[in-house]
Amino acid sequence: MSDLSKIPVTIVTGFLGAGKTTLIRHLMQNAGGRRLAVLVNEFGTMGVDGDILRGCADENCPAENVVELANGCICCTVADEFIPTMEALLALPQRPDHILIETSGLALPKPLLKAFDWPAIRSRITVDGVIALADAEAVAAGRFAPDPAAVDAQRAADDSLDHETPLSEVFEDQISCADIVLLTKADLAGEEGLAAARAAIAAEAPRPLPMVAVTDGAVDASVILGLNAAAEDDLAARPSHHDGFDDHEHDDFDTIVVDLPEQQDRDGLIAALERLARERNILRVKGHVALAGKPMRLLVQAVGARVRCQFDRPWGAAPRNSQLVVIAEKGDIDAPAIRAALGA
């Protein structure tokens, strides 16, 4: 690649728990000879995804090429954080061939696309494509509005009610901005669920979009990298609920970090997280937990009441500190109640 050519950037967006980090891990391990750099944006003060990805670093994407921004949505901190971080990646001793950006599950991708027009970087990078991940099982179940039929009926009857729930708007904006949609967790959705998810996404998309079913992030890199979409020059084709506004807010969501003591029982922890999701309407939980008598740390990933746990690496000399990030819509975060429910 010529030093004068633009470095392609792929934006990986998607709803909470859709599998963005799993996808990027797969791409890091199957880069097809590309030297990668990764920018991870977390919602909340404690990073989990960046730590996971650094653990997968290799010669194609060394640990110093994985950068994390955990102080808010990058499209809201363009001048202070996003631009300097991109400049730092561009200044790496070995120039990356491709940059992957994992957005927060709460991020709207279009404002981020607009940031690529900043003079400091616009002549040096281009958005190769926007990849939207959608949890096929969740989409098929219609979880992006509490009662979509009732919302549609109210909207038809009264123009003043022409708005979606916050989660629905996030989902629709991500789909509208995408070049390709990956239907994740295809094994859980099954053929019927995949068909329902495809239909739901096609109904929301502003144009026909290719959709690919994937399990555990396994997709050929050639399918989603090298699209040459130049998405930053194609904003008009990517409508957003927030078009016409100078910025957007994330006040619809809140997050807390819960410090836990060492856990005695993995099944008990899972049961507590499932109960918390049902009773407190928790959207997402992720983090690491120390289990008594276990030298490996337990990686916890929960989307609603679906909880997945796996041991990811030894604690070694690191402190056995258990921390979970809990994300919910504003009004559903009752910090004392959540900490009490988890035994913190």
N, C-alpha and C positions, 0 to 999 in steps of 0.2 A: 504494500500500500504506500503510495506517495505521501510524503510529509505534508503536501499541499492539499491532499484529499480530506474530505470531512469524515470524521469517525462516526459510524452508525450507532444509534442509541435505540434500544428497545425498551418501551415502557410496559411493565407488567402490572396490570390493575385487576381488581376483582373484589368481590364482597368478602367480608370477614370469614376467614377459615376456608376460603375456596381452594387453597393449595398453591399460593404464589411461591412460598419459600421452597416447597417440594419441587416445583417446576424449575426454579433457578438452581437448586442443587443438582438436578438432573442435567441441566445445560452445562454447569461447571464440569461435570464428570464426562460429558459428551460434547465437547466444544468444537469438534471437527477441526482441530489445529488452530483455532482462534485463541488469541491471548485476551482474556476477559477482564473487565473491571465491573464491580457491582456496587451500586448505591442503594441502601436499604432505608426506607422511611418508616419509622414506628409511630404509633399514636400512643403517647404516654412517655413517662420518663425512664422506664426500664426497658432496654432492648433485649429481645429474645431472638428474633430472626437473624440479626447480624451475627450473634454469637454462634447460632447453628451453622450459618454459611461459612464463617471463618474456620469452623471445624472441618469443612470440606475442601479447604484450600489445597491447591496443588501447583505444579509448575505453570499451568495455563492460567491460573487465577490465584496468585499467592495472597497470603493473609493481608498484606499491605494494600492490595487492590480491592478489598472489601471495606467500604466506608458506611457508617451508620449515622443517620440524623434522627434523633429521638425527641426533639423539642417542638414537635408540631408538624403539620402538613407542609411539605416542601413548597407547595404552590402558594402558601401564605408567608413563607420566609425566603422569598426568592433572592432579594438583595443581600440579606444577612448570612444566609447559609447555603442555599442551593448553588448560586453562581460561584462563590469561592470554592465549594466542594468540587464542582465540575472542573474548575480551573486546575485544582490540585490533581485530579485524575488525569487531565490532559498533560500535566507536567511530570508525570511519573517517568522515571529513568528509562523504562521500556514502555513505549507508547502502546496503549491497548488497541486491539483490533476492533473491539466491540464493547459497548458499555450497556449493562442491564440496570434498569431502575425498578426496584420493587416499591410500589407506592403503599401507603397505609390503606387498610381496608375501608377507611372512611374518606379517602381522597377522591376528589373530582379531577379527572385527567385533563380536561380541556384547559383550565388555567395553567397547568404545568406545560402543556404544549405552547401556550403563549410565551412562556418564559424563554423558550428557545430562540426567540427573536431579539433577546438582549444583545447589544453590540459586543459584549465581552466574549460571547461564545458562538454567535450565529454563523460566523464564517468558518467555524472549526468542527461543528458537530451537526448532525441531522437526525431526525426521528425516523429510524428505519421502519418502525411500525408500533402500533399499540395492540397489545395482546390482553384481552379481557378473559378472566377466568370466572366461570359460573358453576357453582355446585349444582350438578344436574338433579340430584335428589331433592334439594331444597327448592330449586326453581320449579320443578314438576309439582311440588306440593303447594306452590303459590304463597310462599312465606314473605313476600316483599310488601305486603299490605295486610293489615289485620283482617279486612273483609273487602277484597277488591270489588266485588259486585256492588256492595253498599256504597263504596267510594264513587264508582262510576255513576250510580243512580243519583247521588247527591250532586255530582259535578254537572250532570245533564240538566238537573232541575234548577240549579242556582250557580251562575257564573262566579259568584263570590267565593265559592267553595272549590274553585279550580286549582287544586293542589294535591300532591301525593303525600303519603307519609314520608318521613326522612329517609328510611331505608329504601323505599321504592325509588326516590329521586336519585340516590347514590347509584343504585343498580342500573337505572335507565341511562344515566349520564355515562356510566362506564361502558355500557353496550353501545350507545350512540357514538362514542369516540373510537371504537375498536376497528381494527383491520381484520382480525381473526378472533373468534370466540372459542375457547377451549372448555368443553363440557367435562368438568372434573368429577372424580369419584364415580366414574361410569359403572364400575362393578357393583356399587351400592344401588344405583338408580335402575339398572336393568334396561332392557330394550323398551319397555313401555314408558318408563320414566324418562329415558333419553328422548323418545318421540315427543313426550309432553313438554320437555324442556326446550327442544328445538322450536316447537310451535310457539311457546311463550316468548322466546327471545325474538323470533321472526316478527311477532306482532309488535314488539317494542322498537325494533331496529329501524333507523331511518332509510336504510338501503339494504339490499341483500348482503348477508355476511356469511363467509365460510365458517362452518362449525365442525370441530374435531373432538371426538370423544376420547378422553385419556383417563388412565388410572395410575396413581402414584407419580404423576408428573412425567410419565414416559412418552415423549413425543420427539420425533426426529428433528434435530435443530434446523435442518434445511427447510422444514415446513414453516417455521416461525421467525427465523433469522434470515436476513438478506431480502426483505420485502421491497426495499427501496421506495417506501411510501411517501417520504418527505412530508410527514403528517403536519409539520409546523406550517406548511404552505397550503394546507387543505382544510382549514378550520371551518369554512362555510358548510362543508359536507358533514360536519360533526356537531349537530345541534345539542344544546344543553339547556336544562331548566334554568340555568343561571346566566344565559346570554343576555347582554345588556347591563349586567352588573359589573362593577369594577373588581369586586372581590366576593368571597363567600365565607360563611361562618361554619364552625363545627360545634356550635352551641347546642345542637340537638343530641350530642353524645357526651359521655363523661367516662373517666377512667380512674381507677385507683390501683395501687400496688399493695398487695397483702403479704406481709412477712409471716411465715408459718414456722412452728417448731418442727423438729424431726418427726416424721409420720411413722406410726407403728404398722399401719395396715393400708395397703394399696387399694383394696376393694372398698374400704371405708371412705377413703378420699374420693374415689370415683362416685360413690353413692352421694356424698355430700355435694359434689359439684353438680350432679344431675338434679338433686333436690333444689339447689340454689337456682339453677336455670329455670326450673318450673315455677318456683315460688317468687322469684325476684326479677324474672324476665331478663336474665343476663344473656347478652349476645355472644360474648367471646371470653374465654379464659386461656391464658398461655403462660408458661413459665417452667421452672425447674424445682424439683422437690427431693429432699433427702429422705430415704426410707431406712429405718433402723436395721442394722446388720447388712446393708447393701453397699458395696463399694462404688457402684455406678449411680450416677444421678438420673432421676426420672424426669423425662421430658413430657410435659402435660400440654395437650392441645384440645380445647373444647369449643365446639360450635353449638350453642344452645345446650340441649341435654345430651348431645352426642359427645362423648369423652373418649379420647385416645391417649394412651400412655405407652412410652417405650423408654428403655434405658439407652442413653445415647453415648455416654462416655464416663470414664472413672473420675471421681472427684479429685484424686491425687492429693496434692498439697493444698488445693484451693479450699477455702472455708466451705463447710457444708451448709450453706445458706439457702433456705427454701423461700422462693418468692413467686407469686402469681400476679399477672396483670389481669384485671377484670374490667371489661368494657360493657357499657349498657347505655340505653337512651337516657337523656336527661330526665331526672325524676325517679328513675329506677335504681339509682345508686344511693344506697343507705349504707355508708361505710361501716358504722358500728355493727349493724345487723349482718352485713356480709362477712365481716371479720369473725363475728360470733359463730356464724353458720359453719365457717371453715376451721373453727378452733384456734384462731389466731390470738 
